[in-house]
Amino acid sequence: MGQSWNSLTQRLIAFSIVFVLTFTFAVSGQTIPVFKAKHLRSEGGRVAAERVELSLGSDALDVKRQNREDVRFRFADIVEAEYEFADRPSYAAGTGGVLLLGLSGIGLFFNQTKRHWLKLNMGPAQQLFELESRNYRMLLLSLNNRGVKISDLGDRDARAKEQRRKKKAEAKK
């Protein structure tokens, strides 16, 4: 009796392990990471920002829009991608803290936020996305792994300040 009980127990354990592993790999194989962003485009002389979801397929970047037709950018068509960020003070969020907390909330007044930008150059066409702060690194790494060359332009504000400083120095000469 002990031999058959062990055999049955071993079979149940083996079946459970195989079932769990199969189910885990089947479910994990179907998940595609989704990156939230804002797609900025020109409409009639003004800039319109639209919330989108970016997902990476095997050969293209899929852009899912809320109220419009989805767009697909093939990796082979992307000539160059540029990433940059900007540090901006967020005074509006801190002002309420200063008013509510008095002088102890003065630290909240000087908060900095980082905005991340991705520009895709596809010959004459260009697309600009403002990426969420949570997932921009994973998106950039995934694009790089799929053969899209990304140039990191760094801090947008620091470059602008440096250009203004150089112009002032040249003007003084």
N, C-alpha and C positions, 0 to 999 in steps of 0.2 A: 504494500500500500504506500510506503514512503517513497518508493521509486516513481510511481505514477503521479503522486502529489507534487514532487519536485519538478517533474517533467511538465505538468500542467501549469505550475506557477512560472516556470522559466518561459514557457510559450506565451503566457499572458504578459509578462514583463517585456519580452522581446517585441510582441505585437504593439504594446503601448509605446515603447520607445520609437519603433518604426513609424507609427501613426503620428506621434508628436513631431518628429523630425520632418516627415513628409508634409504635414500641415504647415509647419513653420516655414519651410522653404517655399511652399506653394504661395503662401500669403506674402512673404517678404519679397518674392520675385515679382509681384504685381504692383508694388508701391513705387510710384514715380515722385521724386521730390518736387514740390511746388514752391516757387519763390514769388512773394508778393512784391509788387513794384508799382510805380506810376509811369505811364507812357506819356511823354510830352511831345506834342506835335503842333504844327502851325495850322490854324484854321482862320482864314479870312483876315490875316494881319494880326492875329492875337495868338497867344500860346494857350493851348488847352491841355490839361492834365487829366488822364483817365486811369483809374485803378485797373490793373491787369494782374494776371497770374502767369508766370513764366515757368515752363517745364522743358526739360531737355530730352529729346528723343535720340535715336541712334544717329540721325543725320541732320537734325534741324532743331532750332529753338522755336518752340511753340508758344505763341502769345494768345492767351484766352482773355477775351474782353467781355464785359458785362452785357452791354446792349448792342454790340456790333459783331460782325463776322470775325472769327478767329483768324490770326495771321501766322504764317510759318516762314521763318528765315533759315535757309539752308546754311550749314556751316561752311560749305564750299564757296558760297557767294559772299561770305563776310571777308573783306579784304583785311580789315584791321579793327581791333576793339581797343577802346581807351577807357581807363578807369581813373577817376579822381574823386576827391572828397573835399568838403568845406566845413570848417569849424565855424559855427555861428552862435553868438550869445542868444539865449532864449529869455528875453526880458519879460514877456507877457506872463509866462508861467510863474516866474519868481515874484512878480508884483503882488499877486494875491497873497503869497506867503509872507511878504514883508508887512502888508496891511493887517493880516490876521495875527501874526506872531510878534509884531513889533520889531524891535531891534534884533531879537534872536533869529529872526527869519531873513536877515540881511544876506546871509550866505546863499540862500535860495535865489536871490536876485541875480547872481552872477553865474548861472548855469550855462554850460556850453552843450550844444548839440552838434552831432556830426551828420552831414548829409552825404550820401554816396551816389555817384553818377556813373553810368555805363553808356558809352556812345559806340554804336556799331556802324562802321563805314562799309557800305556795299557799293563801291564805285560811286556813282553820282548820288545815290540815295543814302541818307543817314537816319538813324533812329536813336533817340535819347531816352534813357530810363533812369528814374530816381529809385534806387534800391532801398529796401528796408535795412535797418542796421543789424537786425538779427542774423540774416542769412547771406549777406553779400559775399563773404569769403568763400562759402561753399559753392555759390554760383560761379564765381570767378575761377575757382579751381576746377570745377566740372567743365567749364568752357575750354579752359586750357588743356585739359585731358582729352578733349575732342578735337584738338588741332587748331583752335582759334587762338591766335597770338594776341595777348593783351599787354598793352603798354601802360605802366603805372605812372600817371602824371603827377601824383602826390597831391599836396594841399593847394587847392585852387586860389584861396585867399592869400597864401604866402607868396605865390607866384605873382599875383597882381600887385601886392605891396612891393615886391622886389623890382618890378618893372617901373612902378611910380617913383621909387627911390632912385633908380638909374636915370630916369628922365629928369628929375630934379637936379641930380649931380651934373648931368650934361648941360642943363640950362644955366647953371652957375658958372660954367667954364667959359 
